[in-house]
Amino acid sequence: MEFNIADLFESLVDVVPERTAVVCGDRRLTFAELEARANRFANALTARGVKAGDHVGLYLFNSTEFLEAMLGAFKIRAVPININYRYVEDELRFLFVNADLVALVYQNEFSPRVEAVAGSVPTLRLLVSVDDGSTGRVPGSVGFDALLAEAGPERGFAPRSGDDIYMIYTGGTTGMPRGVMWRQDDVFFAGLQGGNPGGPHLERPEELAANAVANAEPLTFLPAAPFIHGAAQWAALIGLFGGGKVVLVPGRSFDAAVAVQLIAREKVTTMTLVGDAMARPLADALVAHGAGLDLSSLMVISSAGAILSDSVKDDLQAALPDAMILNSFGASETGHQGTMYPGGPSGQITFYMDDSNTVLGDDHRPLAPGSGAMGRLARRGRLPVGYYNDPVKTAATFLTIDGERWVVPGDLATVEEDGRITIFGRGAMCINSGGEKVFPEEVESALKAHPDVLDAVVVGVPDERWGQRVAAVIQPRTGREVTLAMVDAHCRTKVAGYKVPRQIHIVDEMVRHPSGKPDYRWAGGIATAPRATPVEG
């Protein structure tokens, strides 16, 4: 047995078959039931010609079907491919072709998009639709449950390897999505925290099942973010690999009121989400719907992919005084890198990271702690193989320095005297105002700490005097008013004066990329539109 996702899951099924593995809406599956459905999916794919190494697209909302198809693909050494359900046809066409999809599992409501795109994907042979109450069906497709009925629930699969590929398609702030390829052995340790989050990593794969048996009260995970993002998949797998229960909020959108009910009903212990966009409605729902509910089981709320603002953290902490509210740092290319614990400096994005992480200067040498110098965040050790079908981007991001391989995604950072690492963001978005560098993420964090601000994106716009000035596009909370004077006074308590926005633009709804990351091009267009003369200071 190796550190292979399917092998590890099967080892748990063999020792805790009757434990509840997944809860989604009205459906509850034990480990044995999840295994049987995953096996049927795997055997049906094999019967229809899908083989080891083939790519199987998952164009789905959070659901048991997503986990069944993902695990089933791993069982036959195929590679599940996450597909963002917010993508439009051009983005889907690019991803389907770039990923060389052989099979596609999709929500039936997406049938019109699938039918429009599938004909231009020469590798795509099998279409499987998940019933969601919508009408219409792509000609030649098969229903998910009908596919499962074609095959038996037995295992009988070929041996697997820790070298089998796990892939995450990730979207950046610019450009089309790209697939990050991991060996499963490496992602188990780098992304899934070695089978023992917060503690020593497992030394042998057999320890996973032994630990699950020994733990009579395993954790219950609620990954609130969609499985189209790697962090949510990792949270679910961490929950399953602890022999615990994974609770899903079904559907396309995060429903905070439903999540609060699930925390109480399912005794959720750990919840993962993405930034203020999910945490703020959760905080509001806790106030509106949490009274009278027993939420004492919830021990940890962790944000990955976006930093929680101080005001939202405070609101969550007030509603859940005994829970730990954390920010986690990492990327699809790096895995989990570090954690920001409560009590750190306000507005400073500083993480505790292990010695696999460092900050490299222009000479590709680690910067000295406390030097104040800025370089690029880098990680070594267990790393992805590279980007699928993109050798140029692979060479630019994965560097070999003195014989050692590093991943350098582009985040600028400094090393504090105590070894913690402070992140400033991607250099491409840096604003140069009068020779001073202003990183949008830092100012965005300050803005979102204001209780009347729901969301904010910061960009640089041309300025005759300073070269660039800081501009903010802001979506206020419902029923609230945000003024430049309010923003100015608030931000001066969080960041230096030269970082304070000199102009703001109010929007009814923030536009972000399908990945959830800021659309700086859109924000720049809003910020350079004709407007009142900005203040200077």
One Martini backbone bead per residue (centre of mass of N, CA, C, O) as a GRO file, in nm:
protein
  537
    1MET     BB    1   0.097   0.035   0.021
    2GLU     BB    2   0.021   0.372  -0.057
    3PHE     BB    3   0.007   0.722  -0.112
    4ASN     BB    4  -0.312   0.671  -0.208
    5ILE     BB    5  -0.626   0.774  -0.225
    6ALA     BB    6  -0.776   0.506  -0.278
    7ASP     BB    7  -0.625   0.327  -0.076
    8LEU     BB    8  -0.691   0.494   0.176
    9PHE     BB    9  -0.996   0.479   0.159
   10GLU     BB   10  -1.020   0.166   0.164
   11SER     BB   11  -0.890   0.134   0.447
   12LEU     BB   12  -1.136   0.268   0.589
   13VAL     BB   13  -1.371   0.091   0.494
   14ASP     BB   14  -1.254  -0.172   0.639
   15VAL     BB   15  -1.292  -0.032   0.952
   16VAL     BB   16  -1.548   0.206   0.893
   17PRO     BB   17  -1.824   0.136   0.725
   18GLU     BB   18  -2.066   0.267   0.927
   19ARG     BB   19  -1.978   0.533   0.897
   20THR     BB   20  -2.026   0.853   0.836
   21ALA     BB   21  -1.918   1.041   0.548
   22VAL     BB   22  -2.185   1.180   0.406
   23VAL     BB   23  -2.361   1.501   0.388
   24CYS     BB   24  -2.646   1.583   0.157
   25GLY     BB   25  -2.903   1.684   0.256
   26ASP     BB   26  -3.089   1.382   0.247
   27ARG     BB   27  -2.809   1.252   0.216
   28ARG     BB   28  -2.661   0.943   0.351
   29LEU     BB   29  -2.322   0.816   0.375
   30THR     BB   30  -2.134   0.568   0.412
   31PHE     BB   31  -1.841   0.431   0.349
   32ALA     BB   32  -1.965   0.186   0.201
   33GLU     BB   33  -2.158   0.349   0.013
   34LEU     BB   34  -1.946   0.527  -0.121
   35GLU     BB   35  -1.780   0.293  -0.230
   36ALA     BB   36  -1.995   0.157  -0.410
   37ARG     BB   37  -2.043   0.400  -0.598
   38ALA     BB   38  -1.747   0.436  -0.687
   39ASN     BB   39  -1.719   0.152  -0.808
   40ARG     BB   40  -1.937   0.174  -1.020
   41PHE     BB   41  -1.812   0.407  -1.169
   42ALA     BB   42  -1.541   0.273  -1.234
   43ASN     BB   43  -1.655   0.021  -1.387
   44ALA     BB   44  -1.810   0.183  -1.602
   45LEU     BB   45  -1.570   0.326  -1.727
   46THR     BB   46  -1.417   0.075  -1.811
   47ALA     BB   47  -1.643  -0.040  -1.998
   48ARG     BB   48  -1.613   0.252  -2.172
   49GLY     BB   49  -1.274   0.297  -2.195
   50VAL     BB   50  -1.160   0.399  -1.940
   51LYS     BB   51  -0.830   0.486  -1.832
   52ALA     BB   52  -0.536   0.519  -1.733
   53GLY     BB   53  -0.484   0.879  -1.740
   54ASP     BB   54  -0.748   0.977  -1.780
   55HIS     BB   55  -0.983   1.248  -1.821
   56VAL     BB   56  -1.229   1.366  -1.570
   57GLY     BB   57  -1.488   1.573  -1.568
   58LEU     BB   58  -1.615   1.815  -1.306
   59TYR     BB   59  -1.941   1.972  -1.357
   60LEU     BB   60  -2.010   2.066  -1.032
   61PHE     BB   61  -2.156   2.068  -0.755
   62ASN     BB   62  -2.201   2.014  -0.444
   63SER     BB   63  -2.173   1.655  -0.391
   64THR     BB   64  -2.176   1.320  -0.393
   65GLU     BB   65  -2.099   1.289  -0.694
   66PHE     BB   66  -1.827   1.418  -0.678
   67LEU     BB   67  -1.696   1.212  -0.484
   68GLU     BB   68  -1.762   0.956  -0.643
   69ALA     BB   69  -1.609   1.038  -0.905
   70MET     BB   70  -1.334   1.096  -0.786
   71LEU     BB   71  -1.285   0.819  -0.653
   72GLY     BB   72  -1.343   0.647  -0.905
   73ALA     BB   73  -1.112   0.753  -1.076
   74PHE     BB   74  -0.880   0.676  -0.884
   75LYS     BB   75  -0.929   0.364  -0.891
   76ILE     BB   76  -0.836   0.370  -1.221
   77ARG     BB   77  -0.616   0.607  -1.258
   78ALA     BB   78  -0.763   0.846  -1.305
   79VAL     BB   79  -0.835   1.207  -1.376
   80PRO     BB   80  -0.973   1.448  -1.206
   81ILE     BB   81  -1.155   1.750  -1.321
   82ASN     BB   82  -1.198   2.064  -1.236
   83ILE     BB   83  -1.499   2.274  -1.295
   84ASN     BB   84  -1.609   2.582  -1.342
   85TYR     BB   85  -1.952   2.679  -1.324
   86ARG     BB   86  -1.888   2.994  -1.423
   87TYR     BB   87  -1.819   2.935  -1.694
   88VAL     BB   88  -1.794   2.998  -2.013
   89GLU     BB   89  -1.762   2.872  -2.321
   90ASP     BB   90  -1.467   2.958  -2.380
   91GLU     BB   91  -1.350   2.845  -2.115
   92LEU     BB   92  -1.446   2.555  -2.150
   93ARG     BB   93  -1.310   2.493  -2.417
   94PHE     BB   94  -1.024   2.532  -2.319
   95LEU     BB   95  -1.026   2.322  -2.090
   96PHE     BB   96  -1.117   2.068  -2.240
   97VAL     BB   97  -0.873   2.072  -2.436
   98ASN     BB   98  -0.632   2.109  -2.243
   99ALA     BB   99  -0.725   1.838  -2.069
  100ASP     BB  100  -0.819   1.599  -2.242
  101LEU     BB  101  -1.106   1.504  -2.236
  102VAL     BB  102  -1.300   1.195  -2.209
  103ALA     BB  103  -1.486   1.279  -1.964
  104LEU     BB  104  -1.822   1.400  -1.843
  105VAL     BB  105  -1.948   1.545  -1.544
  106TYR     BB  106  -2.284   1.694  -1.512
  107GLN     BB  107  -2.505   1.919  -1.483
  108ASN     BB  108  -2.799   1.930  -1.648
  109GLU     BB  109  -2.825   2.249  -1.667
  110PHE     BB  110  -2.552   2.245  -1.864
  111SER     BB  111  -2.630   2.129  -2.144
  112PRO     BB  112  -2.606   2.368  -2.343
  113ARG     BB  113  -2.299   2.407  -2.303
  114VAL     BB  114  -2.206   2.123  -2.366
  115GLU     BB  115  -2.323   2.108  -2.654
  116ALA     BB  116  -2.157   2.360  -2.762
  117VAL     BB  117  -1.858   2.226  -2.689
  118ALA     BB  118  -1.807   1.914  -2.736
  119GLY     BB  119  -1.750   1.915  -3.057
  120SER     BB  120  -1.448   2.065  -2.994
  121VAL     BB  121  -1.364   1.780  -2.845
  122PRO     BB  122  -1.185   1.513  -2.955
  123THR     BB  123  -1.160   1.332  -2.676
  124LEU     BB  124  -1.466   1.327  -2.623
  125ARG     BB  125  -1.689   1.034  -2.529
  126LEU     BB  126  -1.826   1.099  -2.234
  127LEU     BB  127  -2.161   1.167  -2.106
  128VAL     BB  128  -2.262   1.277  -1.768
  129SER     BB  129  -2.565   1.323  -1.599
  130VAL     BB  130  -2.703   1.511  -1.332
  131ASP     BB  131  -2.977   1.513  -1.164
  132ASP     BB  132  -3.176   1.849  -1.108
  133GLY     BB  133  -3.473   1.893  -1.259
  134SER     BB  134  -3.397   1.939  -1.533
  135THR     BB  135  -3.431   1.985  -1.869
  136GLY     BB  136  -3.292   1.800  -2.082
  137ARG     BB  137  -3.053   1.642  -2.320
  138VAL     BB  138  -2.776   1.525  -2.436
  139PRO     BB  139  -2.697   1.367  -2.696
  140GLY     BB  140  -2.563   1.052  -2.580
  141SER     BB  141  -2.617   1.058  -2.295
  142VAL     BB  142  -2.583   0.973  -1.941
  143GLY     BB  143  -2.691   0.890  -1.649
  144PHE     BB  144  -2.556   0.848  -1.349
  145ASP     BB  145  -2.737   0.619  -1.232
  146ALA     BB  146  -2.732   0.450  -1.492
  147LEU     BB  147  -2.431   0.400  -1.490
  148LEU     BB  148  -2.416   0.255  -1.215
  149ALA     BB  149  -2.616   0.018  -1.304
  150GLU     BB  150  -2.401  -0.122  -1.507
  151ALA     BB  151  -2.242  -0.184  -1.234
  152GLY     BB  152  -2.052  -0.302  -0.987
  153PRO     BB  153  -1.924  -0.286  -0.630
  154GLU     BB  154  -1.660  -0.396  -0.685
  155ARG     BB  155  -1.338  -0.402  -0.714
  156GLY     BB  156  -1.076  -0.521  -0.887
  157PHE     BB  157  -0.817  -0.348  -0.909
  158ALA     BB  158  -0.547  -0.219  -0.999
  159PRO     BB  159  -0.262  -0.123  -0.914
  160ARG     BB  160  -0.121   0.142  -0.737
  161SER     BB  161   0.020   0.485  -0.694
  162GLY     BB  162   0.197   0.763  -0.579
  163ASP     BB  163   0.226   0.865  -0.894
  164ASP     BB  164  -0.039   0.939  -0.922
  165ILE     BB  165  -0.260   1.177  -1.046
  166TYR     BB  166  -0.326   1.510  -0.929
  167MET     BB  167  -0.565   1.767  -1.031
  168ILE     BB  168  -0.565   2.135  -1.062
  169TYR     BB  169  -0.770   2.381  -1.169
  170THR     BB  170  -0.653   2.719  -1.211
  171GLY     BB  171  -0.737   3.060  -1.154
  172GLY     BB  172  -0.649   3.372  -1.225
  173THR     BB  173  -0.638   3.719  -1.289
  174THR     BB  174  -0.520   3.601  -1.558
  175GLY     BB  175  -0.622   3.420  -1.790
  176MET     BB  176  -0.624   3.091  -1.819
  177PRO     BB  177  -0.655   2.797  -1.710
  178ARG     BB  178  -0.456   2.559  -1.508
  179GLY     BB  179  -0.288   2.252  -1.457
  180VAL     BB  180  -0.204   2.100  -1.153
  181MET     BB  181   0.049   1.858  -1.099
  182TRP     BB  182   0.028   1.575  -0.883
  183ARG     BB  183   0.143   1.368  -0.672
  184GLN     BB  184  -0.016   1.190  -0.435
  185ASP     BB  185   0.208   1.174  -0.227
  186ASP     BB  186   0.256   1.485  -0.216
  187VAL     BB  187  -0.037   1.595  -0.159
  188PHE     BB  188  -0.077   1.452   0.112
  189PHE     BB  189   0.140   1.641   0.254
  190ALA     BB  190   0.099   1.936   0.132
  191GLY     BB  191  -0.236   1.941   0.136
  192LEU     BB  192  -0.328   1.701   0.366
  193GLN     BB  193  -0.123   1.698   0.612
  194GLY     BB  194  -0.037   1.385   0.651
  195GLY     BB  195  -0.308   1.282   0.818
  196ASN     BB  196  -0.222   1.526   1.055
  197PRO     BB  197  -0.335   1.798   1.151
  198GLY     BB  198  -0.093   1.967   1.351
  199GLY     BB  199   0.094   1.715   1.314
  200PRO     BB  200   0.250   1.443   1.258
  201HIS     BB  201   0.330   1.268   1.004
  202LEU     BB  202   0.297   1.001   0.839
  203GLU     BB  203   0.492   0.703   0.773
  204ARG     BB  204   0.242   0.512   0.712
  205PRO     BB  205  -0.049   0.426   0.552
  206GLU     BB  206  -0.162   0.227   0.779
  207GLU     BB  207  -0.214   0.451   1.000
  208LEU     BB  208  -0.486   0.568   0.915
  209ALA     BB  209  -0.677   0.337   1.006
  210ALA     BB  210  -0.577   0.314   1.298
  211ASN     BB  211  -0.660   0.603   1.381
  212ALA     BB  212  -0.964   0.578   1.319
  213VAL     BB  213  -1.024   0.355   1.525
  214ALA     BB  214  -0.909   0.513   1.780
  215ASN     BB  215  -1.121   0.735   1.686
  216ALA     BB  216  -1.439   0.776   1.822
  217GLU     BB  217  -1.425   1.116   1.767
  218PRO     BB  218  -1.443   1.250   1.497
  219LEU     BB  219  -1.436   1.484   1.274
  220THR     BB  220  -1.639   1.755   1.135
  221PHE     BB  221  -1.676   1.865   0.805
  222LEU     BB  222  -1.723   2.201   0.643
  223PRO     BB  223  -1.704   2.263   0.309
  224ALA     BB  224  -1.813   2.566   0.175
  225ALA     BB  225  -1.667   2.550  -0.063
  226PRO     BB  226  -1.618   2.470  -0.373
  227PHE     BB  227  -1.486   2.191  -0.554
  228ILE     BB  228  -1.352   2.375  -0.780
  229HIS     BB  229  -1.160   2.394  -0.536
  230GLY     BB  230  -0.892   2.262  -0.379
  231ALA     BB  231  -0.945   2.333  -0.076
  232ALA     BB  232  -1.215   2.177  -0.058
  233GLN     BB  233  -1.110   1.900  -0.128
  234TRP     BB  234  -0.904   1.883   0.103
  235ALA     BB  235  -1.105   1.905   0.336
  236ALA     BB  236  -1.263   1.648   0.267
  237LEU     BB  237  -1.022   1.448   0.276
  238ILE     BB  238  -0.939   1.504   0.563
  239GLY     BB  239  -1.202   1.412   0.688
  240LEU     BB  240  -1.201   1.120   0.577
  241PHE     BB  241  -0.901   1.047   0.678
  242GLY     BB  242  -1.020   1.070   0.987
  243GLY     BB  243  -1.304   0.915   0.989
  244GLY     BB  244  -1.509   1.128   0.906
  245LYS     BB  245  -1.735   1.388   0.843
  246VAL     BB  246  -1.904   1.525   0.552
  247VAL     BB  247  -2.047   1.847   0.502
  248LEU     BB  248  -2.294   1.972   0.273
  249VAL     BB  249  -2.378   2.247   0.067
  250PRO     BB  250  -2.599   2.251  -0.157
  251GLY     BB  251  -2.525   2.386  -0.458
  252ARG     BB  252  -2.412   2.690  -0.607
  253SER     BB  253  -2.460   2.836  -0.325
  254PHE     BB  254  -2.397   2.991  -0.038
  255ASP     BB  255  -2.582   2.904   0.264
  256ALA     BB  256  -2.570   3.034   0.570
  257ALA     BB  257  -2.829   2.934   0.711
  258VAL     BB  258  -2.781   2.635   0.651
  259ALA     BB  259  -2.504   2.612   0.786
  260VAL     BB  260  -2.598   2.668   1.074
  261GLN     BB  261  -2.786   2.424   1.093
  262LEU     BB  262  -2.561   2.211   1.038
  263ILE     BB  263  -2.381   2.261   1.276
  264ALA     BB  264  -2.595   2.169   1.483
  265ARG     BB  265  -2.696   1.893   1.363
  266GLU     BB  266  -2.383   1.768   1.291
  267LYS     BB  267  -2.151   1.867   1.470
  268VAL     BB  268  -1.950   2.071   1.377
  269THR     BB  269  -1.588   2.138   1.398
  270THR     BB  270  -1.506   2.214   1.087
  271MET     BB  271  -1.459   2.516   0.890
  272THR     BB  272  -1.443   2.603   0.543
  273LEU     BB  273  -1.339   2.904   0.365
  274VAL     BB  274  -1.368   3.223   0.159
  275GLY     BB  275  -1.356   3.477   0.307
  276ASP     BB  276  -1.582   3.740   0.330
  277ALA     BB  277  -1.791   3.635   0.119
  278MET     BB  278  -1.863   3.405   0.345
  279ALA     BB  279  -1.823   3.520   0.639
  280ARG     BB  280  -2.028   3.749   0.655
  281PRO     BB  281  -2.294   3.587   0.615
  282LEU     BB  282  -2.232   3.403   0.854
  283ALA     BB  283  -2.236   3.617   1.074
  284ASP     BB  284  -2.527   3.707   1.017
  285ALA     BB  285  -2.660   3.422   1.057
  286LEU     BB  286  -2.580   3.384   1.351
  287VAL     BB  287  -2.756   3.618   1.451
  288ALA     BB  288  -3.035   3.538   1.307
  289HIS     BB  289  -3.012   3.189   1.364
  290GLY     BB  290  -2.842   3.101   1.638
  291ALA     BB  291  -3.054   3.121   1.833
  292GLY     BB  292  -3.087   2.820   2.024
  293LEU     BB  293  -2.831   2.696   1.917
  294ASP     BB  294  -2.594   2.434   1.911
  295LEU     BB  295  -2.243   2.551   1.851
  296SER     BB  296  -2.011   2.408   2.033
  297SER     BB  297  -1.858   2.217   1.826
  298LEU     BB  298  -1.718   2.459   1.704
  299MET     BB  299  -1.360   2.513   1.671
  300VAL     BB  300  -1.312   2.581   1.348
  301ILE     BB  301  -1.228   2.860   1.132
  302SER     BB  302  -1.116   2.850   0.788
  303SER     BB  303  -0.927   3.050   0.564
  304ALA     BB  304  -0.893   3.006   0.207
  305GLY     BB  305  -0.773   3.235  -0.054
  306ALA     BB  306  -0.860   3.448   0.178
  307ILE     BB  307  -0.867   3.722   0.384
  308LEU     BB  308  -0.970   3.807   0.684
  309SER     BB  309  -1.111   4.052   0.829
  310ASP     BB  310  -1.128   4.199   1.130
  311SER     BB  311  -1.437   4.247   1.144
  312VAL     BB  312  -1.521   3.956   1.077
  313LYS     BB  313  -1.369   3.811   1.297
  314ASP     BB  314  -1.515   3.957   1.527
  315ASP     BB  315  -1.801   3.858   1.456
  316LEU     BB  316  -1.741   3.557   1.482
  317GLN     BB  317  -1.631   3.565   1.773
  318ALA     BB  318  -1.892   3.673   1.904
  319ALA     BB  319  -2.069   3.421   1.809
  320LEU     BB  320  -1.783   3.230   1.863
  321PRO     BB  321  -1.596   3.235   2.142
  322ASP     BB  322  -1.467   2.920   2.122
  323ALA     BB  323  -1.352   2.972   1.853
  324MET     BB  324  -1.118   2.937   1.587
  325ILE     BB  325  -0.983   3.200   1.383
  326LEU     BB  326  -0.847   3.141   1.057
  327ASN     BB  327  -0.562   3.181   0.845
  328SER     BB  328  -0.473   3.044   0.535
  329PHE     BB  329  -0.185   2.940   0.337
  330GLY     BB  330  -0.197   2.897  -0.026
  331ALA     BB  331  -0.175   2.676  -0.318
  332SER     BB  332  -0.197   2.474  -0.583
  333GLU     BB  333   0.135   2.484  -0.606
  334THR     BB  334   0.194   2.431  -0.267
  335GLY     BB  335  -0.010   2.416  -0.064
  336HIS     BB  336   0.025   2.416   0.262
  337GLN     BB  337   0.206   2.683   0.441
  338GLY     BB  338   0.014   2.852   0.654
  339THR     BB  339  -0.063   3.044   0.964
  340MET     BB  340  -0.297   3.273   1.106
  341TYR     BB  341  -0.316   3.392   1.416
  342PRO     BB  342  -0.442   3.519   1.671
  343GLY     BB  343  -0.299   3.846   1.768
  344GLY     BB  344  -0.196   3.996   1.546
  345PRO     BB  345  -0.129   4.238   1.348
  346SER     BB  346  -0.308   4.474   1.219
  347GLY     BB  347  -0.316   4.420   0.866
  348GLN     BB  348  -0.110   4.186   0.881
  349ILE     BB  349   0.026   3.938   0.650
  350THR     BB  350   0.115   3.688   0.876
  351PHE     BB  351   0.305   3.377   0.880
  352TYR     BB  352   0.337   3.055   0.978
  353MET     BB  353   0.627   2.870   0.870
  354ASP     BB  354   0.813   2.640   0.748
  355ASP     BB  355   1.136   2.537   0.618
  356SER     BB  356   1.012   2.510   0.315
  357ASN     BB  357   1.004   2.818   0.351
  358THR     BB  358   1.080   3.124   0.162
  359VAL     BB  359   1.278   3.415   0.065
  360LEU     BB  360   1.376   3.538  -0.247
  361GLY     BB  361   1.600   3.694  -0.412
  362ASP     BB  362   1.742   3.799  -0.706
  363ASP     BB  363   1.978   3.567  -0.638
  364HIS     BB  364   1.828   3.311  -0.509
  365ARG     BB  365   1.844   3.395  -0.205
  366PRO     BB  366   1.791   3.392   0.110
  367LEU     BB  367   1.656   3.594   0.332
  368ALA     BB  368   1.707   3.773   0.603
  369PRO     BB  369   1.594   3.806   0.898
  370GLY     BB  370   1.496   4.145   0.940
  371SER     BB  371   1.596   4.310   0.674
  372GLY     BB  372   1.336   4.418   0.486
  373ALA     BB  373   1.348   4.261   0.245
  374MET     BB  374   1.227   4.192  -0.084
  375GLY     BB  375   1.064   3.902  -0.219
  376ARG     BB  376   1.006   3.563  -0.310
  377LEU     BB  377   0.802   3.323  -0.256
  378ALA     BB  378   0.908   2.989  -0.144
  379ARG     BB  379   0.911   2.628  -0.223
  380ARG     BB  380   0.997   2.311  -0.103
  381GLY     BB  381   0.992   1.966  -0.181
  382ARG     BB  382   0.670   1.905  -0.208
  383LEU     BB  383   0.580   1.908  -0.551
  384PRO     BB  384   0.480   1.965  -0.839
  385VAL     BB  385   0.532   1.876  -1.165
  386GLY     BB  386   0.321   2.085  -1.304
  387TYR     BB  387   0.190   2.197  -1.600
  388TYR     BB  388  -0.048   2.122  -1.813
  389ASN     BB  389   0.043   2.195  -2.127
  390ASP     BB  390   0.291   2.404  -1.984
  391PRO     BB  391   0.623   2.451  -2.009
  392VAL     BB  392   0.667   2.756  -1.974
  393LYS     BB  393   0.525   2.796  -1.696
  394THR     BB  394   0.684   2.582  -1.550
  395ALA     BB  395   0.969   2.715  -1.583
  396ALA     BB  396   0.882   2.989  -1.432
  397THR     BB  397   0.782   2.846  -1.145
  398PHE     BB  398   0.993   2.601  -1.162
  399LEU     BB  399   1.292   2.598  -0.984
  400THR     BB  400   1.647   2.542  -1.016
  401ILE     BB  401   1.861   2.558  -0.719
  402ASP     BB  402   2.131   2.403  -0.657
  403GLY     BB  403   1.955   2.126  -0.725
  404GLU     BB  404   1.687   2.263  -0.625
  405ARG     BB  405   1.341   2.259  -0.597
  406TRP     BB  406   1.110   2.531  -0.679
  407VAL     BB  407   0.831   2.731  -0.590
  408VAL     BB  408   0.730   3.051  -0.772
  409PRO     BB  409   0.435   3.225  -0.802
  410GLY     BB  410   0.480   3.567  -0.700
  411ASP     BB  411   0.499   3.638  -0.410
  412LEU     BB  412   0.551   3.899  -0.205
  413ALA     BB  413   0.811   3.921   0.061
  414THR     BB  414   0.895   3.891   0.411
  415VAL     BB  415   1.123   3.849   0.691
  416GLU     BB  416   1.105   3.811   1.006
  417GLU     BB  417   1.283   3.781   1.294
  418ASP     BB  418   1.098   3.515   1.381
  419GLY     BB  419   1.027   3.389   1.067
  420ARG     BB  420   0.804   3.515   0.967
  421ILE     BB  421   0.568   3.575   0.693
  422THR     BB  422   0.511   3.849   0.476
  423ILE     BB  423   0.243   3.938   0.266
  424PHE     BB  424   0.179   4.146  -0.043
  425GLY     BB  425   0.177   4.008  -0.322
  426ARG     BB  426   0.154   4.068  -0.650
  427GLY     BB  427   0.363   4.253  -0.850
  428ALA     BB  428   0.172   4.317  -1.098
  429MET     BB  429  -0.028   4.496  -0.889
  430CYS     BB  430   0.155   4.709  -0.821
  431ILE     BB  431   0.173   5.037  -0.684
  432ASN     BB  432   0.317   5.349  -0.808
  433SER     BB  433   0.353   5.614  -0.562
  434GLY     BB  434   0.605   5.817  -0.567
  435GLY     BB  435   0.788   5.535  -0.525
  436GLU     BB  436   0.570   5.385  -0.379
  437LYS     BB  437   0.460   5.081  -0.258
  438VAL     BB  438   0.138   4.930  -0.344
  439PHE     BB  439  -0.068   4.674  -0.213
  440PRO     BB  440  -0.381   4.579  -0.266
  441GLU     BB  441  -0.432   4.367  -0.036
  442GLU     BB  442  -0.380   4.560   0.202
  443VAL     BB  443  -0.607   4.766   0.136
  444GLU     BB  444  -0.841   4.569   0.116
  445SER     BB  445  -0.825   4.477   0.410
  446ALA     BB  446  -0.883   4.755   0.531
  447LEU     BB  447  -1.159   4.806   0.397
  448LYS     BB  448  -1.301   4.531   0.502
  449ALA     BB  449  -1.290   4.638   0.809
  450HIS     BB  450  -1.532   4.788   0.740
  451PRO     BB  451  -1.867   4.755   0.829
  452ASP     BB  452  -1.979   4.888   0.534
  453VAL     BB  453  -1.798   4.677   0.383
  454LEU     BB  454  -1.812   4.405   0.162
  455ASP     BB  455  -1.626   4.502  -0.090
  456ALA     BB  456  -1.283   4.516  -0.244
  457VAL     BB  457  -1.089   4.695  -0.499
  458VAL     BB  458  -0.747   4.767  -0.591
  459VAL     BB  459  -0.603   5.039  -0.787
  460GLY     BB  460  -0.420   5.194  -1.039
  461VAL     BB  461  -0.399   5.538  -1.143
  462PRO     BB  462  -0.340   5.801  -1.313
  463ASP     BB  463  -0.084   6.058  -1.220
  464GLU     BB  464   0.081   6.353  -1.260
  465ARG     BB  465   0.241   6.355  -0.983
  466TRP     BB  466   0.266   6.019  -0.891
  467GLY     BB  467   0.172   5.837  -1.155
  468GLN     BB  468   0.005   5.703  -0.911
  469ARG     BB  469  -0.309   5.613  -0.769
  470VAL     BB  470  -0.536   5.522  -0.527
  471ALA     BB  471  -0.806   5.295  -0.597
  472ALA     BB  472  -1.156   5.220  -0.515
  473VAL     BB  473  -1.373   4.944  -0.528
  474ILE     BB  474  -1.710   4.946  -0.386
  475GLN     BB  475  -1.917   4.730  -0.182
  476PRO     BB  476  -2.169   4.774   0.001
  477ARG     BB  477  -2.370   4.721   0.232
  478THR     BB  478  -2.681   4.678   0.289
  479GLY     BB  479  -2.792   5.004   0.356
  480ARG     BB  480  -2.516   5.140   0.305
  481GLU     BB  481  -2.275   5.410   0.336
  482VAL     BB  482  -1.997   5.522   0.130
  483THR     BB  483  -1.722   5.739   0.183
  484LEU     BB  484  -1.430   5.901   0.143
  485ALA     BB  485  -1.403   6.002   0.434
  486MET     BB  486  -1.436   5.727   0.569
  487VAL     BB  487  -1.203   5.583   0.429
  488ASP     BB  488  -0.978   5.771   0.515
  489ALA     BB  489  -1.009   5.747   0.826
  490HIS     BB  490  -0.986   5.438   0.843
  491CYS     BB  491  -0.716   5.373   0.683
  492ARG     BB  492  -0.524   5.551   0.876
  493THR     BB  493  -0.545   5.304   1.100
  494LYS     BB  494  -0.397   5.073   0.896
  495VAL     BB  495  -0.233   5.267   0.697
  496ALA     BB  496  -0.047   5.443   0.520
  497GLY     BB  497  -0.112   5.738   0.362
  498TYR     BB  498  -0.011   5.644   0.065
  499LYS     BB  499  -0.240   5.397   0.069
  500VAL     BB  500  -0.474   5.573   0.054
  501PRO     BB  501  -0.747   5.634  -0.098
  502ARG     BB  502  -0.831   5.899  -0.346
  503GLN     BB  503  -1.058   5.704  -0.462
  504ILE     BB  504  -1.404   5.616  -0.525
  505HIS     BB  505  -1.621   5.333  -0.624
  506ILE     BB  506  -1.956   5.256  -0.651
  507VAL     BB  507  -2.111   4.931  -0.632
  508ASP     BB  508  -2.354   4.683  -0.643
  509GLU     BB  509  -2.144   4.475  -0.788
  510MET     BB  510  -1.895   4.258  -0.785
  511VAL     BB  511  -1.634   4.171  -1.004
  512ARG     BB  512  -1.526   3.840  -1.072
  513HIS     BB  513  -1.375   3.577  -1.117
  514PRO     BB  514  -1.459   3.247  -1.127
  515SER     BB  515  -1.241   3.198  -0.889
  516GLY     BB  516  -1.282   3.483  -0.700
  517LYS     BB  517  -1.092   3.673  -0.809
  518PRO     BB  518  -0.986   3.962  -0.890
  519ASP     BB  519  -1.087   4.210  -1.137
  520TYR     BB  520  -0.865   4.442  -1.235
  521ARG     BB  521  -0.961   4.529  -1.511
  522TRP     BB  522  -1.245   4.614  -1.434
  523ALA     BB  523  -1.164   4.810  -1.205
  524GLY     BB  524  -0.997   4.997  -1.388
  525GLY     BB  525  -1.237   5.091  -1.562
  526ILE     BB  526  -1.396   5.218  -1.332
  527ALA     BB  527  -1.159   5.412  -1.222
  528THR     BB  528  -1.127   5.566  -1.525
  529ALA     BB  529  -1.377   5.692  -1.515
  530PRO     BB  530  -1.564   5.945  -1.500
  531ARG     BB  531  -1.514   6.192  -1.230
  532ALA     BB  532  -1.449   6.318  -0.955
  533THR     BB  533  -1.230   6.487  -0.788
  534PRO     BB  534  -0.977   6.390  -0.610
  535VAL     BB  535  -0.823   6.354  -0.331
  536GLU     BB  536  -0.551   6.484  -0.137
  537GLY     BB  537  -0.256   6.356   0.095
   0.00000   0.00000   0.00000
